[in-house]
Amino acid sequence: MNASQEPSRATRRRALVASLCAALGFFSCDGGSDTSPAPAPPNLSEPGANVLLLVVDTLRADVLTPYGGGADTSPTLSRMADAGVVFEQCRASSPWTLPSMGSILTGLYPRAHGAGLVGIERCVNRRPEGKYGAAAPIPEEGTKANRLADDVATIASTFANAGYDTYLRSTNPYYSYGLSDDFERAERGSATAEKVVDWGLAELRKRDASRPYFMTLHFIDVHTTKLSAKGMQQDMALFEREGRPPLGAELRNWALYTDEREEFEPLLDDRFRMYQACARYVDRQIGRLLKSIERMDTGPLYVVFTSDHGEEFRDHWDVDIASGHTDPRRNWEKVLGIGHGQNLHQALTHVPLVVTGPNLPAGLRVSETVGLVDILPTLADLTGVELLAQTDGRSLVPVLAGAPSERPAYISESLAYGREKTAFYTSDGYVLIQPRSGAERPQLFDLARDPTETTDLYSAETDRARSMLDALKRWESRLASRQGERSVDDAETLELLQDLGYAGDE
């Protein structure tokens, strides 16, 4: 299912970045440097600029055109990539919405902002008598999600404190868990991308033009295809395949519990093409949004396009079975390998991050690993806004400016389903997936040579695995930790979560 990279993409990227650095007089972009002091990088910030944060729920990077996906999937994002900066290796902090959005909005890892689940065994909002079978008992702490901790500063409070008007249109019910609290103007509830864009444009037309704005729009369409099927016929037509049934809304109901490949592979292919069509639909609506804002001329604007996590289509089924990984939705006996929240592989943690705005170098592709925790400090740096608290992330402005910078490690964590584990990404392109339970074995992958994580190197490279585990322990010892308050789920929120596949009996 993974789209392959174009053979010349890396070569073109190196040439582009090298020429940019040479023109600006910076250090060698391939990691080397000369002996003379590097000149001061240019100032890329635009104090007081407006900010538009676009989050497409459940969107993995590799389906998108700038990340090697098909040309039909994301023409709007391709135009953004040409006009701004593509971060090729952005890591989601978690493989499901609540903890990952908590990281986007606070710059903290899930363990520090408190939103999500606690405990080793987890099965969010699931009842033991669910359709997947009589799941083994799970401690209550591993089934009820916690709210964002009250004492953390958010991206909304940070920009409001700097005099910005803050807007949010959310479509995922997990925003009810403290994610939307600090926005001055917020609307929650299920809506198509078309409706979300309409809301955003209406708010911008009636805003006080004397104040800058920070607006977050969250799109749910890729997560649940039945929501937008009526409005995306033209998008589905691009991904029809001869000999297969027409794409349609019923593909949202993808109960693929069979282990027979000849049965599930055609169904997965149908669902994947519907997934691509949904991505194209959201991309088209975002194109309408950006064109309308350009006509409004609301002033200098930074636009950030990203996702909270990706989606798996049994990409890593075999390697997870070999490592002893299991899923509570299959009675802790097998791997489901479908959807999100159940593992920390690239399909779920490699997300897009594209940024456009004043002073940013057009067409720049950054190969350095970054994370969703970097969005808040980066936007604060670009707009001259003071952070209200320390973050786990870093500003990426020095990276954009070509200045030498320390390349830190990143983590992904906080599962929704299964036994908790941590993915530890190092600057040399390796990832160690370390379980917190002895029932599962660690995994080690070389993402530079094996981006689809088909070959587990844990047994073959034991010294590297041991060194990375030691580094992870040292690194974790410096991270803050807090637990958010237990949420009391109201009936309406639970019903919305059930529609998304997060709750109750499917």
N, C-alpha and C positions, 0 to 999 in steps of 0.2 A: 503493500500500500504506500510505502514511502516514495516520494518523488525523488528522482536522482538529480544531482547537481549538474549544471552545464559544465563540460570539460574545461572551458576557458574562463570560467567565472573567477577562480582564484588568481589566475594570471592577470586578468583585467583589474581585479581589486588591488593587487599589489602595485600595479603600474599607476593606478589612480592615486592611491595613498602616497606612493613614493613621490609622484610629481607634485602633489599638494604640499608635502613636507619640504621638498626641495624649493618650491616657489616661496614658501614662508621662511625658509632658513632654519628649520627645526632639526632635531636629532633624527638619525636613521630610523625609519618606521619599521624596519624588519627586526628591531630589537638591539641593534648595535648603536654605537655612538662614537663621535670623534673625541679628540682630547681637548678641544676648545670648549669653553662654557657655552651652553645653549642660550640663545637670546630669549628674552622674556616673551612668552606667548601673547598673542593678541587678546584683547578683552572681548569676549563673545557675548557678554551679558547685555540685556536691554532692561534696565530697571523700570518697573511699573508696567511691563508688557502683560497682555492678557494671556490666559492659559486655557487650552481646551484639552482635556484628558479623555481619550476614547478607549474604552475597555470592551473588547468583544469576548464574551464568555465562551470558554471551552474551545479556543482556537489554537491549535498547534501550529508551530512556525512552518513546518516543511510543506504544507499545502499551499502556501502563499508564493506568489510569483517572485518577489525579491529574495526568497529563501530557497529557490529551486523548484517551486511548485509550477503547475501548468500556467500558461499565459492567460487562460480564461478566468482564473480564480480571483485575482485582485488587481484590476487595472488602476483603481484609485490609489491603492497602496504603492503600486509601482511608480506612479507620478510623485507621490510623497517621497519615495526613496530617491528619485532623481533630484528632487529639490532639497533634500535634507540628509540626514544621517541614519544609516541602518546599523544597528547593533546585532551582529550575526549570532552571537551566543549569549542570549539573555536567559537567566534561570528564574523560574517561578519558585517562590518560597514554599509552596505546598501544591499538591495535585487536586485541590478542590477549592471552592470559592471563598468560604468564610475566612480561613486562615490566610489564604493568599491575598485576598483583597485587604485584609487587615495589614499585611506587609506593604502593599502599595500605598495605603493611606497613612501609615505611620513611619515607614522606613525601618521597621523592626521585624525581626524574625518571629514566627508564631509563638515560640516559647517566651518571647519578651512582651508581645502585645496581648497575649492571653486568650485570643479568640480561637475556638476550635475545641478539640477533644483532649482529654488527658487519659493516662493509663496506657498499658501496652496493647491490650486487645480492644479493638474498636469496630463498631458497626453502627454508624450514625443513624439515629432515629428508627432503627430496625427492631421489629418485634420477633421473638424466637419462633413464632408460628408462621413466619413469612413464606412466600411462594418458593423461595430458594431451598426450603427444607428446614427441618428443626435444627437451627443453628446451635452450636455449643453455647452454654451460658456465658454472657459477657457482663463484666461489672458495669453498674449503672453509669459510672463516670465515663465509660467508653461508648455510651449510646446517646448522651444528651450534650449538645454543643453549648459552650460557654460564650458569653458576650465579650466584646472588646473591653479590656480593662478600663475603668473610668479615669485612671490617672495618666493615661498616655496622650501626648499631643498628636493631633491628626493633621493631615494636609489641609483640611478645611479650616481648622482653628488657626493654623499657621498663617494662611493667606488672609483670613478675616482679620487677624491681629495686625496685618500690614495694610489694612484699608481696602481689601478686595471684597467685592460682592461674590458670594459663593453659591453655586447652583449644583444640584444633583438630580438627574433622572435615572433611577435605578429600576431594574427589571427582575433582579434575583431576590427572592425572599430573605436571603441571609443578610441583606442590608439592615433588616430589623434587629439584628444582633449587635447594635451599637455602631455600625459602620456609617449610618446616615445622620447621626445625632448632631454633629457640629456644622452641618451645612445650613446656611440661613434660609435658603429656598430649596426644598427637597420634595420630590414626588416619587412614591414607590408604587409598584404594581406591575403586573404583566403587561407588556406592550410590544408590538412589532417594531422593527428598526425604523420603519416609516413614521410611526407615531412618536418614537423617541426623538427623531430628527425634527419633526413638527414642533414638539414641545421645546426643544432647545432653541429653535429659530424664533418661536413666539416670545420666549423669555428675553432673548437678545434684542428683539425689536422694541421692547418696552422698558429696557433697563436704563438706569441713569448713566449716560455716556461720560459723565465727569469722573466716574470711578472705574478702576480696572476690574475685570471679572476673572474668576476661576470657575470653570464649568466642567463637571464630570458627567459623561453619558455612558451608560452601561447597556450593552446589547445582548439579549438572551437567545436570539434566533438560532444560532448554531447549536446551542444546547438542546433546544426542543423544536424540531422541524415542523411539528403540526401547527405551531403558532403562526407561521408566515407562509404556509404552502400556497394559499390563495393568491398572494401578492407576488409570487416569485416564479410564475410559469416560464417566463423568458429565461430565467437563470437555470431552472431545471432542464430546459431544452438543450443547454450547452453540454450537459453531462449524460444525456441518454446514451444507451449502448444497444446496438443491434443484437437481437436474440435474448434480451433481458426485459422484464416487465417495465412499463413506464414508471418513472420516479413519482412518488406521491407521499402524502402526509402519513400514511400508515407505516412508513419506514421508521418513524419515531419509536414504534413499539418493537424493539429489537431484542426479544427474549431468546437469545441464542445460547441455550444451555447445552446443546448437543456438542459432543467431542468428535464427531465424525467430520473430517475436513471437507469431504465432498458435499456435505450438507451446509456447513456454515460458511465456507469460503465465498460461494456466489452471493449469499445473503450479506456478508460483510462488504463485498464489493458494491452491492446496491446501496448499502447504508453509507459507505464512504463517498460515493458519488453524490448522494443527497447532502452529505456533510459539505462537500465542495460547493454545491449549488447554494446552500445557505450562506457560506462564506462570501460567495459572489453577490448575493442579494444584499448582505450587510455592507459590503464594499461599495455597491452601487448607491445605497442610501447615504453613506458617508460622503461619497462624491457630491451628491446633491447638497449636503450640509456645507461642505467646504466652499463650493461655488457660490452658495447663497451668502455665506459670511464674507467672502471676497467682495461681493457686490455691495454689502452693507458698509464695508470699510470701517470696521470697529476699532482699528488701530493695530499696533504691533501685536503679533500673536504667535505664541509657541503652541504647536499641536503635537501631542504625544499619542501614538497608536500602540496599543499593547493588548495582552490577554491575561487573565488570571491563571489559566492552566490550559493544558491540551486535552486530547481525547485518544484513547487507545482502541485499536481494532485487532486485538490479539497479536500485536506486533512482537511481544516478548513471551508468548505463552510457553514455548519449549524451554527457554532458558530459565524461566521462573519455576517450572515444574522440576527441572534438574537441580535447582537450588533449594527445593523443599518449601517454596512459598505456597501458601494456601489463602483462601478467601472465606470469611465467615458466611458469605451469601451462598457458598457451596458446602456448608457444614464443616468448614475447616479441612476438607478432604481434597479439594481441587482448586485450580486457578480459574477464575472467571475470565480475566484478560480483556474485558470490554468496558468501555465507559471511562470513568476517572475516579480518583480518590483511593485506588487500591495499590498503587506502586509509585516508584520515583524514577521511572525510565524517561528517556528523552521525549517520547510521545506525549508525556504529561507535563514535563518540566521545561522543555525548550519552547519558549514563547517569543512572539515578535516584539520588537521594540524599535520603532521608527520615530524620529523627532525632526520636525521642521520648525523654522522660525528665523527671526532676524539675526544676522551675523554668523549663522551656522554654515559650515562648508557644504556646498551642494554635492551630492553624489558620493559622499564619504561612506565607506564601509569599515566598521571597526570589528576586528576579529577577536579582540580581547574579551574574556568572559566578564559579564556584568550581571546584575540581578535586579529584580523588581524592587528590592529594598533601596536601590539607588535613585528611584524616580523622585521622591520627595526632596532629598538634598540637592539633586541636580536642578530641579525646577526652582528651588529657593535661590540657588546660586545664579541661575540665568536671569532671574527677575529682581535680584537684589533684596529678597525677602529674608528676614532673620528667622532662623530655626528656633523653635520654642524649647526644644530638648534635643539631646544627643540621639543619633540614629545608628543602627547597625550598618546602614549603607554609606556610600560615599558619593560626593559630587563627581559626575562624569565630565564636567566642564574642562578640567585639565587634560583629560583624554581627548576631548574634541579639539582642544587647542594645540595638541601635539606635544605637550609637556611630558617629560619623563614622570612616571608614576609607579608606585608600588602596585603590583598585581595581587590582590588579595584572593583568598579562597571564598567560596560561597557554599551554602547548604540549602537543601530542600528537606522538608519534614512535615509532620502532622498529617497522617493518613486519616481518611474517613472510614475505610474498610480494611481490616487485617491487623497484623501485629506491627506496631510502630517501628519505624526504621529511619535512618538519616542518610541522605546522599551528600557526600563531601566532594566538591569540585575543586581541583587544584589548578594552578596557572599553567601547568604543563599538559593539560587536556585530558587528564584521567579523572574518573569518578569512582569512589568507593561507596557502595550501598551497604550500610552497616545496620543489621537488625538489632533491636533491643531485646530480642527473645532468642534463647538457644534453640528454639524449634525450627529456625530458618538459618541458612548459611549466608555469609556475606557474598557480595558480588563485586567484581572489579572490571572496569571497561576502559579501553583507550578510545576516547571519543574522536580523536583526530583521525585515527585509522579505521575505526569501527563506529561511525555515528549512529547506526541503527542498533547497536548493542546486541549483536548476535553471538559474540564470542566472550564468554566469561573467563577472565584471566586470573581469577583469585587463586586457584591452585597452582598455576604456572608461574606467577610472579609473587611469591609469598613475601619476599623481602620488601617489595614495594607496598604490598597490602599492609604489612605490619608497620612500616614507616608512616603510611597515610593514616592508619588508625591512631598511632601515637600523636600525630599532628592534629587530628580531629579532636582528641581528648584535650590537648593543650588549648586549642582554639575555642572549644566549647566552654572551658573553664573561665573564659573572659566574657562570655555572653551573659546578659541579664536574663532573669527568668521571673515571670509573674503569671498568675492564673486569673482569668476573667471570672465574673460572677456567672453562676448557673442561670441560664435563661429559662423563663417560664413560657413555654410555647403555647400561643393561643391557637384556637382551632383553625382560624383563617390561614395563619402562617403554615401550619402543618399541612393543610390541604394544598397550598401552593407548592410546598416542598415535595409532597407526594406526586404532584403533576410532573415535577422535574426528575422523579425517580429517586429522591433522597429519603422518603419516609413511607412507612406503612407497608402494606402487602401489594406488590405489583401483580 
